[in-house]
Amino acid sequence: MKSILCHKFDDLVSIDNLLLAWLEFLKGKRNKKDVQEFQFNLMDNILSLHNDLKNNTYKHGGYECFKINDPKPRIIHKASVRDRLLHRAIYRILYPFFDRTFISDSFSCRNNKGTHKAINRFREFAYIVSKNNTKTCWVLKCDIKKFFASINQNILIDILREHILDKNIINLLKEITFSFKPNGLPLGNLTSQLFSNIYLNEFDHFVKHKLKVKHYIRYADDFVILSDSKKYLENMVLVTKLYLQNKLKLILHPDKVFIKTLYSGMDFLGWVNYYDHRVLRNKTKNKMFDRIKKNSSIETLNSYLGLLKHGNTKMIQLEVVKIFN
């Protein structure tokens, strides 16, 4: 039986929730011009948003688009401060509920998770499957093609309906979701991070509970399965591919499906992972050095030295320190 959200629409759109959401939203954005303009008439703006929500007259605005390289080119869609404040208010209510429905081995955009815990979990699974490196460990790695752009908005709303009975909340989530045309979710909305996890949570539960896969890890649209059988993983490619296509209208990237032994190394989350160690991927290393050259502050140094502690990187650490000396 599906878990059901106990919060009501009034909880979500309350002035208290909007004010708390503002305090969270404000962090790191105080110097932004659009944020300062909104804050200048803060209570009037919050009351106006609250009244529009209560009267069911709220309409989501458009998006400002810009490109980033992280490291590959991406298009970010930025909503207005008013809309982003609402995204935060929704996130405050929905995230704690939905996070409890996620499997433990989903690591993206979740509190107390992240890339470091994901690669440590990968190593833990590698120990188990290889029986402490006494057997061959095979790894299947897959990537979903154009994931955010391919999310089917109607399927997403149907999934949300299974957990949310309040029609006013659903109508509000539809207003936000369908504000992005023609389909998919915008990179830039806080709600998109949550909705993408809710969407692929269907796949996670299929893999874990229907297929009974023990050694599965997902981070955003990347997932790996570890096994001592190459044939088993070849079968998993077909089964997962069909589920994603038929149920979620998603496609595995044909050039990013790999089955390799752990002995040969598996590229996952910026690291090439082996049985007993991991090394930084060349693209990750080059990106790191480019950023260091642009920003050589002590905070940047400490940040990257902290990252490098998670792998076999003594020589790289020395190179980093030399740049700052």
For each residue, the residues with C-beta under 8 A, 3 or more apart:
1:
2: 162 163
3: 97 100 101 163
4: 163 164 165
5: 94 97 163 164 165 166 169
6: 97
7: 11 12 93 97 166 169
8: 11 12 166 169
9: 12 13 166 168 169 172
10: 13 14
11: 7 8 14 17 93
12: 7 8 9 17 89 90 93 169 172
13: 9 10 17 18 50 53 54 89 172
14: 10 11 17 18 50
15: 18 19 46 47 50
16: 19 20
17: 11 12 13 14 20 21 89 92 93
18: 13 14 15 21 22 46 49 50 85 86 89
19: 15 16 22 23 46
20: 16 17 23 24 89 92
21: 17 18 24 25 85 86 88 89 91 92
22: 18 19 25 26 42 46 85 88
23: 19 20 26 27
24: 20 21 27 88 92
25: 21 22 29 84 85 88
26: 22 23 29 30 35 39
27: 23 24
28:
29: 25 26 32 35
30: 26 35 36
31: 35 36
32: 29 35 36
33: 36 37
34: 37 38 80 81
35: 26 29 30 31 32 38 39 81
36: 30 31 32 33 39 40
37: 33 34 40 81
38: 34 35 41 42 45 81 82 85
39: 26 35 36 42
40: 36 37
41: 38 44 45
42: 22 38 39 45 46
43: 46 47
44: 41 47 48
45: 38 41 42 48 49 82
46: 15 18 19 22 42 43 49 50 85
47: 15 43 44 50 51
48: 44 45 51 52
49: 18 45 46 52 53 58 82 85 86
50: 13 14 15 18 46 47 53 54
51: 47 48 54 55
52: 48 49 55 57 58 59
53: 13 49 50 56 58 86 172
54: 13 50 51
55: 51 52
56: 53 168 171
57: 52
58: 49 52 53 86 172 175
59: 52 175
60: 79 83 175 176 179
61: 79 80 82 83 179
62: 79 179
63: 77 78 79 179 180 186 188
64: 77 78 79
65: 75 76 77 78
66: 75 76 78
67: 73 74 75 76
68: 73 74 76
69: 72 73 74
70: 74
71: 283 287
72: 69
73: 67 68 69
74: 67 68 69 70 187
75: 65 66 67 187
76: 65 66 67 68 186 187 188
77: 63 64 65 180 186 187 188 189
78: 63 64 65 66 84 188
79: 60 61 62 63 64 83 84 87 186 188 189
80: 34 61 83 84
81: 34 35 37 38 84 85
82: 38 45 49 61 85 86
83: 60 61 79 80 86 87 176
84: 25 78 79 80 81 87 88 189 190
85: 18 21 22 25 38 46 49 81 82 88 89
86: 18 21 49 53 58 82 83 89 90 176
87: 79 83 84 90 91 176 189 190 191
88: 21 22 24 25 84 85 91 92 190
89: 12 13 17 18 20 21 85 86 92 93
90: 12 86 87 93 94 172 173 176 191
91: 21 87 88 94 95 190 191 194
92: 17 20 21 24 88 89 95
93: 7 11 12 17 89 90 96 97
94: 5 90 91 97 98 194
95: 91 92 98 99 194
96: 93 99 100
97: 3 5 6 7 93 94 100 101 163
98: 94 95 101 102 163 194 197 198 201
99: 95 96 102 110 111
100: 3 96 97
101: 3 97 98 163 201
102: 98 99 106 110 197 201 204
103: 106 201 204 205 208
104:
105: 121 204 208 216 217 218
106: 102 103 110 113 197 200 201 204 218 219
107: 110 113 114 115 117 118 121 217 218 219
108: 113 197 218 219 220
109: 113 193 194 196 197 220
110: 99 102 106 107 113 114 197
111: 99
112: 117
113: 106 107 108 109 110 117 118
114: 107 110 117 118
115: 107 118 119 219 269 270
116: 119 120 310
117: 107 112 113 114 120 121
118: 107 113 114 115 121 122 217 219 269
119: 115 116 122 123 268 269 271 273 278 310
120: 116 117 123 124
121: 105 107 117 118 124 125 217
122: 118 119 125 126 217 224 226 268 273
123: 119 120 126 127 273 278
124: 120 121 127 128
125: 121 122 128 129 215 217 226
126: 122 123 129 130 137 226 262 273 275
127: 123 124 130 132 133 275
128: 124 125 131 215
129: 125 126 135 137 215 226 227 228
130: 126 127 133 134 135 136 137 228 262 275
131: 128 134 135
132: 127
133: 127 130 275 276
134: 130 131
135: 129 130 131 228
136: 130 228 261 262 263
137: 126 129 130 226 227 228 261 262 263 275
138: 226 227 228 229 230 233 259 260 261 262
139: 224 225 226 233 258 259 260 261 262 266
140: 224 225 226 227 233 236 237 257 258 259
141: 222 223 224 256 257 258 259 260 266 267 268
142: 222 223 224 237 240 252 253 256 257 258
143: 221 222 252 253 256 257
144: 147 150 221 244 250 251 252 253
145: 150 250 251 252 253 254 256
146: 149 150
147: 144 150 151 196 220 221 250
148: 151 184 185 186 187 192 196
149: 146 183 184
150: 144 145 146 147 183 184 249 250 251
151: 147 148 155 156 183 184 185 195 196 199 250
152: 155 156 183 248 249
153: 156 157 177 178 180 183 184 185
154: 157 158
155: 151 152 158 159 199 247 248 249
156: 151 152 153 159 160 177 185 195 198 199
157: 153 154 160 161 170 173 174 177
158: 154 155 161 162
159: 155 156 162 163 198 199 202
160: 156 157 163 164 170 173 195 198
161: 157 158 164 170
162: 2 158 159
163: 2 3 4 5 97 98 101 159 160
164: 4 5 160 161 169 170 173
165: 4 5
166: 5 7 8 9 169 170
167: 170 171
168: 9 56 171 172
169: 5 7 8 9 12 164 166 172 173
170: 157 160 161 164 166 167 173 174
171: 56 167 168 174 175
172: 9 12 13 53 58 90 168 169 175 176
173: 90 157 160 164 169 170 176 177 191
174: 157 170 171 177 178
175: 58 59 60 171 172 178 179
176: 60 83 86 87 90 172 173 179 189 191
177: 153 156 157 173 174 180 185 195
178: 153 174 175 181
179: 60 61 62 63 175 176
180: 63 77 153 177 183 184 185 186 189
181: 178
182:
183: 149 150 151 152 153 180
184: 148 149 150 151 153 180
185: 148 151 153 156 177 180 189 192 195 196
186: 63 76 77 79 148 180 189 192
187: 74 75 76 77 148 192
188: 63 76 77 78 79 192
189: 77 79 84 87 176 180 185 186 192 193
190: 84 87 88 91 193 194
191: 87 90 91 173 176 194 195
192: 148 185 186 187 188 189 195 196
193: 109 189 190 196 197
194: 91 94 95 98 109 190 191 197 198
195: 151 156 160 177 185 191 192 198 199
196: 109 147 148 151 185 192 193 199 200 220 221
197: 98 102 106 108 109 110 193 194 200 201
198: 98 156 159 160 194 195 201
199: 151 155 156 159 195 196 202 248
200: 106 196 197 203 204 218 221 248
201: 98 101 102 103 106 197 198 204 205
202: 159 199 205 206 247 248
203: 200 206 207 218 240 243 244 247 248
204: 102 103 105 106 200 201 207 208 216 218
205: 103 201 202 208 209 210
206: 202 203 209 210 211 243 247
207: 203 204 210 211 213 216 223 225 240
208: 103 105 204 205 211 212 213 216
209: 205 206 212
210: 205 206 207
211: 206 207 208 236 239
212: 208 209
213: 207 208 216 225 236
214:
215: 125 128 129 225 226 227
216: 105 204 207 208 213 223 224 225
217: 105 107 118 121 122 125 223 224
218: 105 106 107 108 200 203 204 222 223
219: 106 107 108 115 118 222 223 269
220: 108 109 147 196
221: 143 144 147 196 200
222: 141 142 143 218 219 268 269
223: 141 142 207 216 217 218 219
224: 122 139 140 141 142 216 217 266 268
225: 139 140 207 213 215 216 233 236
226: 122 125 126 129 137 138 139 140 215 262
227: 129 137 138 140 215 230 232 233 236
228: 129 130 135 136 137 138
229: 138 232 233
230: 138 227 233 234 259
231: 234 235
232: 227 229 235 236
233: 138 139 140 225 227 229 230 236 237 259
234: 230 231 237 238 259
235: 231 232 238 239
236: 140 211 213 225 227 232 233 239 240
237: 140 142 233 234 240 241 252 257 259
238: 234 235 241 242
239: 211 235 236 242 243
240: 142 203 207 236 237 243 244 252
241: 237 238 244 245 252
242: 238 239 245 246
243: 203 206 239 240 246 247 248
244: 144 203 240 241 247 248 250 251 252
245: 241 242 248 249 250 251
246: 242 243
247: 155 202 203 206 243 244
248: 152 155 199 200 202 203 243 244 245
249: 150 152 155 245
250: 144 145 147 150 151 244 245
251: 144 145 150 244 245
252: 142 143 144 145 237 240 241 244 256 257
253: 142 143 144 145 256 257
254: 145 257
255:
256: 141 142 143 145 252 253
257: 140 141 142 143 237 252 253 254
258: 139 140 141 142 266
259: 138 139 140 141 230 233 234 237
260: 138 139 141 264 265 266
261: 136 137 138 139 264
262: 126 130 136 137 138 139 226 265 266 273 274 275
263: 136 137 274 275
264: 260 261
265: 260 262 272 273 274 279
266: 139 141 224 258 260 262 272 273
267: 141 271 272 273 281
268: 119 122 141 222 224 271 273
269: 115 118 119 219 222
270: 115 280 281 283 284
271: 119 267 268 278 279 280 281 284 310 311
272: 265 266 267 278 279 280 281
273: 119 122 123 126 262 265 266 267 268 278
274: 262 263 265 277 278 279
275: 126 127 130 133 137 262 263
276: 133
277: 274 311 312
278: 119 123 271 272 273 274 310 311 312
279: 265 271 272 274 311 312 313
280: 270 271 272 284 285 288 308 311 313 316
281: 267 270 271 272 284 285
282: 285 286
283: 71 270 286 287
284: 270 271 280 281 287 288
285: 280 281 282 288 289 316
286: 282 283 289 290
287: 71 283 284 290 291
288: 280 284 285 291 292 304 307 320
289: 285 286 292 293 319 320 323
290: 286 287 293 294
291: 287 288 294 295 300
292: 288 289 295 296 300 301 304 320 323 324
293: 289 290 296 323
294: 290 291
295: 291 292 300
296: 292 293 300 301 323 324
297: 300 301
298: 301 302 324
299: 302 303
300: 291 292 295 296 297 303 304
301: 292 296 297 298 304 305 320 321 324
302: 298 299 305 306
303: 299 300 306 307
304: 288 292 300 301 307 308 320
305: 301 302 308 309 317 320 321
306: 302 303 309
307: 288 303 304 310
308: 280 304 305 311 313 316 317 320
309: 305 306 313
310: 116 119 271 278 307
311: 271 277 278 279 280 308
312: 277 278 279
313: 279 280 308 309 316 317
314: 317 318
315: 318 319
316: 280 285 308 313 319 320
317: 305 308 313 314 320 321
318: 314 315 321 322
319: 289 315 316 322 323
320: 288 289 292 301 304 305 308 316 317 323 324
321: 301 305 317 318 324 325
322: 318 319 325
323: 289 292 293 296 319 320
324: 292 296 298 301 320 321
325: 321 322
